[in-house]
Amino acid sequence: MNTNFLEELNNSQRKAVETTEGYIRLTAGAGSGKTRALVSLYLYLTDIDGISPDNILCITFTRKAADEMKKRIRDISATNLDGALISTYHGFCYKVIRQDAHRLHLKKNLRLLMIIS
């Protein structure tokens, strides 16, 4: 089990990563290490706590951030991300609506228009 990723965290980040019960909110400016903390939390949950990636929902605002998180997780860990849901808010909502369109009485060939402002 590789825990080297924990050594790269500052005290605040490490506290956020090791607090696995309850609600955690990370707010900080650009370049402050939010993505590093989230990636480390993901790795902590999967590699140390043994939680399956299928049971983790990781959502961010931009596709660039979601892709960067996936890349960093793959680079650090052997965790299989096939069942992982690391997405944007919009991508997650789109996936849920597409999968459950019938429950919402929507047609299978539904076309969604997502407006981001």
N, C-alpha and C positions, 0 to 999 in steps of 0.2 A: 504494500500500500504506500503510494507516494504522497507524502504530506508536505513536500517542499513549498507548495503554493502558499501555505500558511505563513512561512517565514518572510514573504515579500509584503505582508500586510502591515499597516500601521495599527496602533492600538484601537482606534475607532472602527476600522475595517474588520479587524479580527473579532472584536466584540459582536459586530453585526453578523459575521459568518458563524460564530460559535453559538449564537442565540438561535436555537432551532425551534423553540416553542413560542407561540404568540405572533404578534404582528411586528414587522420590522419595516421602517421607512428610511430609505436612503435619499438624502437631499444634499446636493453639493454642486459646485460649479464645474464647468468644463475642464477636463484634464485632471480632476481630483482623485480619480480611481474608483468611480462608481461601477464601471464595467468590471474592473478587476475584482471588486468585492462581490458582485453578483456571480461572476464565474466561479470564484472561490467558494461561495455559498453553495452553488450547484454541485461542485466537486465534493464539498464536505458532505452534503446530503447523500450523494451517490456512492462515493468511494469510502467514506468513513462510517456513515450511518446505515449504509446498505439499502437506501431507498431506490427503487426502480425509476429510471427516467420516465417511464410511462405514468408515474404518479406525481410528476412535477409539471406545473404550468409556469412558464417563464415568459413574461410579456414585457415588451419595451415599445417605445414610440416609433422608432425608425427601422427600416429593413437593414440599413447599414449596421446598426447596433446589434440587431438579432444575428446577422451573419457573422459579425465580429465575435459575438459570444460563442456561437457554434465552433468557429475556427479555434478560438483559444481553448475551449473544452477539449476538442479533438487533439490539439497540440500537447496538452498537459496530461491527459488521461486516456486510458484504453476504454472508457465508457462508450458503449454503443448508443448512438443517438438516433437510431432508426425509429424508435417509438417516441422519441422526445418531442415535446411541444414547446419549442422556442420560437416565438413569433412576435409580430407587431399586434397591437390592439385590433387594427383593421383586418389583418390576416386571420387572426383567431375568430373574430366575429363572422367573417366570410366563410370560414371552414364550418363553423357551427350551423350557420344558415343553410349552407349547401347540404350538409349531412342530414339535417332535420327539416328540410323544406316541406316534406309531406306532413309533418306534425303542425306546421304553420299554414297548411292548406295552400301551399305554393306549388306551382308546376315544376316538374323535374328539369325542364329546359329553361329554368329561371336565369335571367341575366341580371346581375347586380351592378349597380352603378355606385361606386364609392367616391364620395366627395371629401377631399381632405383640405381643410382651410387653415 
